[in-house]
Amino acid sequence: KNGQYFVGPNNGIFSLIFDDLDPKKIYKVDAPHDKANSTISVLAHAIAYISHGLPLAEIGPIPEQFYQKMLLKPVLTQHQIRAAIIHIDNFENVIINLKRSEFESLRGGRSFELYYKQNEPITILHNHYGDVPIGDPVAFFNSSDYLVIAVNLDKAASLYNLHKNEMIQIYFN
């Protein structure tokens, strides 16, 4: 993709990372005959082919089935967004399946209230954790443009009892 190669298992992970995969450009890596069929030997075999500039078709055939997983998409209406927690990082920041472009397109300059569990809504987007006092919640878009709910110098997930796949709601005024 874009001059780069990605090597990994056929378990649906790439369909979550890339939304425009071409199944005709995906190859099944055949394990080398002289080695154990371990993940490391299979990946090393593929990387060796790629690094030597050999045709990808020589690595192996196009798989009969390419596993895909569906990423939960936010529900957008004129005055509301229902989105879900898709990840909680090591610092217990909560990542939501809502991109900045989706939010801003629907927002249209209006004020908003972001509700998560039974807490006071967040009504302002910030750029950094430090934009709010220590211990206060903060919402911002991360470097991948996903909405994040965090707490300055604390752990949002445990503090607010938030879990993966839970819904958050945003209302526009």
Secondary structure, 3 states (H helix, E strand, C coil): CCCCCCCCCCCCHHHHHCCCCCHHHCCCCCCCCCCCCCHHHHHHHHHHHHHCCCCHHHCCCCCCCCCCCCCCCCEECCCEEEEEEEEECCCCCEEEEEEHHHHHHHHCCCCEEEECCCCCCECCECCCHHHCCCCCEEEEECCCCEEEEEECCECHHHHCCCCCCCEEEEEEC
